[in-house]
Amino acid sequence: MSNSLRHPKIVIIGAGMTGILMAIKCREKGIQDIVVLEKAGRIGGTWRENTYPGVACDVPAHMYTYSFAMNPDWSRYYAGGSEIQGYFEAMVQRYNLEPLIHCNEEVTASEFNNGQWLISTSAGRQYQADFVFCATGILHHPAYPDIKGLASFKGKVFHTARWNHDVTFDPSVSVGVIGNGSTAAQFIPELVKTGAQVSVFMRTPQWIVRIPDRSIMAWERFLLKHSVLMQRLYRWASTLLIRDFFNKALAGAPIRAWLLDKLVRLNLRFSVKDKDLRDQLTPDFQVGCKRVIVNTTFYTAMQQGNAHLVRDGIAEVTPDGLLMNDGTLHQCDVLVLSTGFKALSYMRPMALVGDNNVAIDEAWKDKIEAYHSVLLKDYPNFFLMLGPHTPIANFSVIAMSEVQGDYIMQLIDAWMLGDFDTVAPQQEAVDRYQQFIRDGLKGSTWASGCQSWYLDADGDAIVWPYSWDHYVKVMASPVLADLDLRHVESSSA
């Protein structure tokens, strides 16, 4: 690498999948001054936090890897959480990232001043950086339900992202489950298997598509381990299913959307024999308005004798259980809260202060906005990974991070060449991009009227409303005319 190139100081916030990816990409550029700040005691992000029974990824395993580091050793078509956690730990070791990662060091504040970022942490340390990569993820702040009396419950109560492994489930235990998204569909069958009495308090049923899981046979793993071509073939086959059918169906391709609708309805029809139960499990919203659940075990579990579906609303939690709106009391020994995450928190509660002393809560007081998901007006050299309007609907989040990472590294290349010192989007470009998103959302499944974690405070979806291929095209290279590129005299070289 030429000595004429500048070498930036990089701070990466978060040592999950995206943070690890960006550290690898920086290393590939020859950048050495990299610090990765992780709030927890070890790396892993989502797969470190979620350890509930049955936890797995709903994207096929051979698609859920870095494109440059495929894994021939997956044991199942859908990998379990501990196996995925092991994959990312192996990536840290393979790319010798351990010296870069500072665990138990949560970022409390980031402030931009005079062309650089000053980052403060819970350990009392401060770091200076030319660029900040915010890789905090979108599903890391558990959302707790606002139900009267929850604190009065005298049994065990915990969120799925804080699973209490000291609790034993057996036929003597009555469990109440609040919430029924993708996570609930995975752990409820595991609880039912224990013989515990499992009551599922369901406000809104979900559409479920059946894509069978299976073990990867020993001969398959042998071939995969000895043939990169086989690894690419398995990855291609999984991507074809998700990208060319599933993703395009959700993005509005008419024939695919019709077929997906028929598949989820037939799955419900043939999986649940009892008509009354089937009616109770039938959503009243368009397929894709909420995240479509990929699962083969939930419907079977809900038909077992120790599984009980409760559709009446919860009035309050009592010390002994849940009191319903109709006056019925369901006694429980354990309450499991499967109520999701605060998806729109992004970097918060970190205090983020950008150019002209603009705090993020002020910048986003009216609307959460970003340019190409990753760039924020008034926050130069700050990249929000997996930000607003990332294509989060039933696709591989690793692929999303790779596309965004490649886009960002093109800007890093330009900085290293001295083309600019700071980069942020122009307001006009942000406005055009937001209009582009709004145009795509008009009449889409995400704007069809249901409540979901895709929606902001105004009820507008923060998803990408077009196809995955379109996102890749839009993110292929930065449009420099949309960006505010500046030179700062005091910027470090």
C-alpha positions in Angstrom: 0.0 0.0 0.0 1.4 3.4 -1.0 2.9 5.6 1.8 0.9 8.5 0.3 -2.4 7.0 1.6 -3.8 8.3 4.8 -4.6 5.7 7.5 -7.8 6.5 9.5 -8.5 5.8 13.1 -11.7 3.6 13.3 -13.9 2.9 16.2 -16.5 0.2 15.7 -19.4 0.0 18.2 -20.5 -3.6 18.8 -18.8 -6.9 18.3 -21.7 -8.8 16.8 -22.0 -10.0 13.2 -21.7 -6.5 11.7 -18.9 -5.3 13.9 -16.8 -8.3 13.2 -17.5 -7.9 9.5 -16.4 -4.2 9.5 -13.2 -5.0 11.4 -12.3 -7.6 8.8 -13.0 -5.2 6.0 -10.8 -2.5 7.6 -8.0 -5.0 8.1 -8.2 -5.9 4.4 -7.6 -2.2 3.6 -4.4 -2.3 5.7 -6.0 -0.1 8.4 -4.4 -0.9 11.7 -5.8 1.7 14.1 -9.1 -0.1 14.9 -10.9 -0.4 18.2 -14.1 -2.5 18.6 -16.1 -1.6 21.7 -18.5 -4.2 23.0 -20.9 -3.6 25.9 -21.1 -7.3 26.9 -18.5 -9.7 28.2 -18.0 -11.5 24.9 -18.7 -11.1 21.2 -21.8 -12.4 19.4 -24.6 -9.9 19.5 -27.9 -11.5 18.8 -26.6 -15.0 19.1 -24.9 -14.3 22.4 -28.1 -12.6 23.8 -30.7 -15.1 22.7 -30.3 -18.6 24.4 -33.9 -19.6 24.7 -34.9 -23.3 23.9 -35.1 -23.8 20.2 -33.3 -20.6 19.2 -32.3 -20.8 15.5 -31.9 -18.6 12.5 -34.9 -18.6 10.0 -32.5 -18.0 7.1 -30.9 -21.2 5.7 -27.5 -21.8 7.3 -25.4 -21.9 4.1 -26.7 -18.5 3.2 -26.2 -17.2 6.7 -22.4 -16.8 6.6 -20.0 -14.1 5.3 -19.7 -14.6 1.6 -15.9 -14.8 1.9 -16.0 -17.4 4.8 -18.6 -20.0 4.1 -19.1 -22.8 6.6 -19.1 -26.4 5.4 -19.8 -27.7 8.9 -23.4 -26.6 9.6 -25.2 -29.5 11.2 -28.7 -28.4 10.1 -30.5 -26.6 7.2 -31.4 -23.9 9.8 -28.6 -23.5 12.2 -29.2 -23.3 16.0 -28.1 -20.2 18.0 -25.1 -21.8 19.7 -23.8 -23.1 16.4 -24.0 -19.6 14.9 -22.4 -18.1 17.9 -19.6 -20.6 17.4 -19.2 -19.5 13.8 -18.7 -15.8 14.8 -16.3 -16.8 17.5 -14.3 -18.7 14.9 -14.3 -15.7 12.6 -12.7 -13.6 15.4 -10.0 -16.2 15.8 -9.4 -16.7 12.1 -8.9 -13.0 11.4 -7.0 -12.4 14.7 -9.5 -9.8 15.9 -9.2 -10.5 19.6 -6.6 -7.7 20.2 -9.0 -5.1 18.7 -12.1 -6.0 20.8 -12.6 -4.3 24.2 -15.4 -6.2 26.0 -17.4 -4.8 28.9 -16.9 -1.4 27.5 -20.2 0.2 26.5 -20.2 3.4 24.6 -22.0 6.1 26.5 -21.4 9.1 24.3 -20.0 10.0 20.8 -19.4 13.7 20.0 -18.1 15.1 16.7 -15.8 18.1 16.9 -13.3 19.7 14.6 -13.3 16.8 12.1 -13.0 13.9 14.6 -15.2 11.9 16.9 -14.6 11.6 20.6 -16.1 8.4 22.0 -16.6 7.9 25.8 -17.2 4.5 27.4 -18.6 3.1 30.6 -15.0 2.1 31.5 -14.1 5.8 31.8 -12.0 5.8 28.7 -12.1 8.1 25.7 -11.1 7.3 22.1 -10.6 9.6 19.1 -11.6 8.4 15.7 -11.8 9.7 12.1 -14.8 7.3 11.5 -17.3 5.6 13.7 -19.1 2.4 12.5 -22.2 2.0 14.6 -22.8 -1.8 14.5 -25.1 -2.0 17.5 -27.8 -3.9 15.6 -31.5 -3.4 15.5 -32.8 -6.1 18.0 -30.8 -5.7 21.1 -33.0 -3.7 23.5 -35.8 -6.0 24.8 -39.2 -4.5 24.8 -41.3 -5.2 27.9 -45.1 -5.1 27.8 -46.8 -2.2 29.6 -49.3 -4.4 31.5 -50.8 -3.3 34.8 -49.5 -5.3 37.8 -46.6 -7.0 36.0 -44.2 -6.2 38.8 -46.6 -7.9 41.3 -46.3 -11.4 39.8 -44.8 -13.7 42.5 -43.5 -16.4 40.2 -40.6 -16.3 37.8 -40.9 -13.7 35.0 -38.3 -13.0 32.3 -37.9 -11.8 28.7 -36.9 -14.4 26.0 -33.6 -12.4 25.4 -32.8 -12.8 29.1 -33.8 -16.5 29.4 -33.7 -17.8 32.9 -32.0 -21.2 32.6 -32.4 -21.9 36.3 -36.1 -22.4 35.8 -37.1 -26.1 35.3 -40.1 -26.9 33.1 -42.0 -30.1 33.8 -45.6 -31.3 34.0 -46.0 -29.6 37.4 -45.3 -26.2 36.0 -47.8 -23.8 34.5 -46.3 -21.3 32.0 -47.9 -18.2 30.6 -46.4 -16.9 27.3 -47.1 -13.3 26.3 -46.3 -12.6 22.6 -46.2 -14.9 19.6 -43.7 -13.7 17.0 -40.8 -15.7 15.5 -39.1 -16.3 18.8 -42.3 -17.7 20.4 -42.9 -20.0 17.5 -39.5 -21.5 18.2 -39.5 -21.9 22.0 -43.2 -22.7 22.6 -42.9 -26.2 21.0 -39.9 -26.8 23.2 -41.8 -25.9 26.4 -44.8 -28.1 25.3 -42.4 -31.0 24.9 -41.5 -30.8 28.6 -45.1 -31.6 29.6 -45.6 -28.2 31.2 -49.0 -26.6 30.9 -48.3 -23.8 28.4 -50.9 -21.0 28.0 -50.2 -18.8 25.0 -51.8 -15.3 25.3 -52.1 -14.3 21.7 -53.2 -10.8 20.7 -52.6 -11.3 17.0 -51.9 -14.6 15.2 -49.1 -14.7 12.6 -48.7 -16.2 9.1 -46.4 -19.1 9.1 -44.6 -20.6 6.0 -43.4 -24.2 6.2 -39.9 -24.7 4.9 -38.8 -28.0 6.5 -35.6 -28.1 8.6 -33.3 -31.2 8.3 -29.9 -32.5 9.4 -27.0 -32.0 7.0 -25.9 -35.6 6.4 -22.3 -36.7 7.1 -21.6 -37.3 3.4 -22.9 -33.8 2.6 -20.6 -32.2 5.1 -17.7 -34.3 3.7 -18.3 -33.0 0.2 -18.8 -29.4 1.5 -15.6 -29.5 3.4 -13.6 -30.7 0.4 -15.3 -28.6 -2.3 -15.7 -24.9 -2.4 -17.9 -25.4 -5.4 -20.3 -27.5 -3.3 -20.3 -24.7 -0.7 -21.2 -22.2 -3.3 -23.9 -24.5 -4.8 -25.6 -24.9 -1.4 -25.4 -21.2 -0.8 -26.7 -20.4 -4.2 -29.7 -22.8 -3.8 -30.7 -21.2 -0.5 -30.2 -17.7 -1.9 -32.4 -18.5 -4.9 -35.3 -19.5 -2.6 -35.1 -16.5 -0.4 -34.2 -13.9 -3.0 -36.1 -14.9 -6.1 -39.2 -16.2 -4.4 -39.6 -15.1 -0.8 -38.1 -11.6 -1.1 -39.8 -10.8 -4.4 -43.1 -12.0 -3.1 -42.9 -9.6 -0.2 -41.8 -6.8 -2.5 -45.0 -7.2 -4.5 -44.2 -9.5 -7.4 -47.9 -10.5 -8.2 -47.5 -14.2 -9.0 -45.0 -14.8 -6.2 -47.2 -12.8 -3.7 -50.2 -14.8 -4.7 -48.3 -18.1 -4.3 -46.9 -17.2 -0.9 -50.4 -16.3 0.3 -51.7 -19.7 -0.9 -48.7 -21.5 0.8 -49.3 -20.0 4.2 -53.0 -20.5 4.1 -52.6 -24.1 2.9 -50.1 -24.7 5.7 -52.6 -23.5 8.3 -55.4 -25.5 6.7 -53.6 -28.8 6.6 -51.5 -28.4 9.8 -54.4 -27.5 12.2 -57.3 -30.0 12.0 -59.7 -28.4 14.5 -61.6 -25.6 12.7 -62.2 -23.5 15.8 -58.5 -23.5 16.7 -57.7 -22.9 13.0 -60.0 -19.9 13.0 -58.3 -18.6 16.2 -54.9 -18.9 14.5 -55.9 -17.2 11.3 -54.4 -13.7 10.9 -56.6 -10.9 9.6 -53.9 -9.0 7.8 -52.1 -9.4 4.5 -49.2 -11.8 4.3 -45.9 -9.9 4.8 -47.4 -7.0 6.7 -45.7 -8.5 9.8 -42.6 -10.6 9.4 -43.5 -14.0 8.0 -42.6 -16.8 10.4 -40.6 -19.8 9.0 -41.5 -22.7 11.2 -42.7 -26.4 11.1 -43.4 -27.1 14.8 -45.6 -24.4 16.2 -49.0 -25.6 14.8 -48.3 -29.1 16.0 -47.4 -27.9 19.4 -50.6 -25.8 19.8 -52.6 -29.0 19.2 -51.1 -30.8 22.1 -53.2 -31.4 25.3 -50.9 -29.3 27.5 -51.0 -26.2 25.1 -53.7 -23.7 25.6 -54.5 -20.7 23.3 -56.0 -17.7 24.9 -57.2 -14.9 22.6 -59.0 -12.7 25.1 -57.1 -9.5 26.1 -55.1 -9.3 29.3 -56.6 -6.8 31.8 -53.8 -7.1 34.3 -51.2 -9.3 35.9 -51.9 -10.5 39.5 -49.5 -12.2 41.9 -50.9 -15.6 40.8 -51.3 -15.1 37.1 -53.1 -13.2 34.3 -56.5 -11.7 34.7 -58.4 -11.4 31.4 -60.8 -8.8 30.2 -63.7 -11.3 30.6 -62.8 -11.8 34.3 -61.1 -15.2 33.9 -57.9 -15.7 35.9 -55.2 -17.9 34.4 -52.9 -19.1 37.2 -49.2 -19.4 36.2 -46.0 -20.3 37.9 -43.8 -18.7 35.2 -44.3 -15.8 32.8 -42.3 -15.7 29.6 -42.3 -12.4 27.8 -41.8 -12.9 24.1 -42.5 -9.2 23.3 -39.7 -8.4 21.0 -37.3 -5.5 20.9 -37.2 -1.8 20.6 -36.2 -2.0 16.9 -36.0 1.8 16.4 -33.5 2.5 19.2 -30.5 1.9 16.9 -27.5 3.5 18.7 -29.5 4.8 21.6 -29.2 5.2 24.7 -25.7 6.3 23.6 -25.6 10.1 23.6 -24.8 10.9 20.0 -23.9 14.6 19.2 -23.0 15.5 15.7 -21.9 18.6 13.8 -23.2 22.0 15.2 -23.9 20.2 18.5 -27.0 18.4 17.1 -28.1 15.6 19.4 -29.7 12.5 17.8 -32.9 12.8 19.8 -33.3 16.3 18.5 -32.4 15.3 14.9 -34.9 12.5 15.0 -37.6 14.2 17.1 -39.9 14.4 14.1 -38.8 11.5 11.9 -36.1 8.8 11.9 -34.3 9.4 8.6 -31.2 8.2 6.9 -29.6 8.3 3.5 -29.1 4.9 2.0 -29.7 3.4 5.4 -26.2 4.3 6.7 -25.6 8.0 6.4 -27.1 10.7 8.7 -27.4 14.4 8.1 -25.2 16.4 10.6 -23.3 13.3 11.6 -20.1 13.3 9.4 -18.0 10.2 9.2 -20.6 8.2 11.2 -22.0 5.1 9.6 -25.2 3.6 11.0 -25.1 -0.1 10.1 -28.5 -1.7 9.4 -30.2 1.7 9.7 -33.6 2.8 8.6 -34.9 1.1 5.4 -32.4 -1.7 5.4 -34.1 -4.7 3.6 -34.8 -6.5 6.9 -37.9 -8.5 5.7 -37.0 -12.2 5.7 -33.5 -11.9 4.2 -30.0 -12.6 5.4 -28.9 -9.8 7.6 -25.3 -10.8 6.8 -25.9 -10.0 3.2 -27.3 -6.6 4.1 -24.3 -5.8 6.2 -21.9 -6.8 3.5 -23.6 -4.6 0.9 -23.6 -1.7 3.3 -20.0 -2.4 4.3 -18.8 -2.4 0.6 -20.6 0.9 0.1 -18.9 2.4 3.2 -15.4 1.1 2.3 -15.6 3.0 -1.0 -15.9 6.2 1.0 -13.1 5.1 3.2 -10.9 4.6 0.1 -11.7 8.1 -1.1 -10.8 9.5 2.4 -7.5 7.6 2.4 -6.7 9.2 -1.0 -7.3 12.6 0.5 -10.5 13.4 -1.5 -12.2 14.7 1.6 -12.0 14.8 5.4 -15.6 14.5 6.3 -18.7 13.0 4.6 -22.4 13.4 5.3 -25.5 13.4 3.1 -26.9 16.7 1.9 -30.4 17.4 3.1 -31.8 17.5 -0.4 -30.5 14.0 -1.0 -32.0 12.7 2.3 -35.3 14.2 1.2 -35.2 12.6 -2.2 -34.3 9.3 -0.7 -37.1 9.4 1.8 -39.6 10.2 -1.0 -38.2 7.3 -3.0 -39.0 5.1 0.0 -42.5 6.5 0.5 -43.2 5.9 -3.2 -42.2 2.3 -2.9 -44.3 1.8 0.3 -47.5 3.1 -1.3 -49.9 0.1 -1.7 -47.3 -2.3 -0.4 -48.0 -5.1 2.0 -46.0 -3.3 4.8 -48.4 -0.4 4.5 -51.6 -2.5 4.5 -52.7 -1.7 8.0 -51.3 -4.1 10.6 -49.2 -3.3 13.7 -45.6 -4.5 13.6 -42.1 -3.6 14.7 -41.5 -2.4 11.2 -43.5 0.8 11.9 -42.2 4.1 13.4 -44.2 6.4 15.7 -46.2 7.7 12.7 -47.1 4.2 11.5 -44.7 4.4 8.6 -42.7 1.3 7.8 -38.9 1.5 8.1 -38.3 -1.4 5.7 -36.9 -1.3 2.2 -40.0 -1.6 -0.1 -38.3 -2.9 -3.2 -36.5 -6.1 -4.2 -33.2 -7.2 -2.9 -31.6 -6.9 -6.3 -32.7 -3.2 -6.4 -31.1 -2.6 -3.1 -27.8 -4.1 -4.3 -28.0 -1.8 -7.4 -28.8 1.3 -5.3 -25.9 0.6 -3.0 -23.4 -0.3 -5.7 -21.4 2.9 -5.3 -21.9 6.3 -3.6 -23.4 9.1 -5.6 -20.9 11.8 -4.7 -23.2 14.6 -5.8 -25.6 13.7 -3.0 -22.9 14.0 -0.4 -21.4 17.0 1.5 -17.7 16.4 1.2 -15.5 18.7 3.2 -11.8 19.3 4.0 -11.0 20.3 7.6 -7.7 22.0 8.2 -7.2 20.3 11.6 -8.2 16.8 10.4 -5.5 14.3 11.2 -3.8 12.6 8.3 
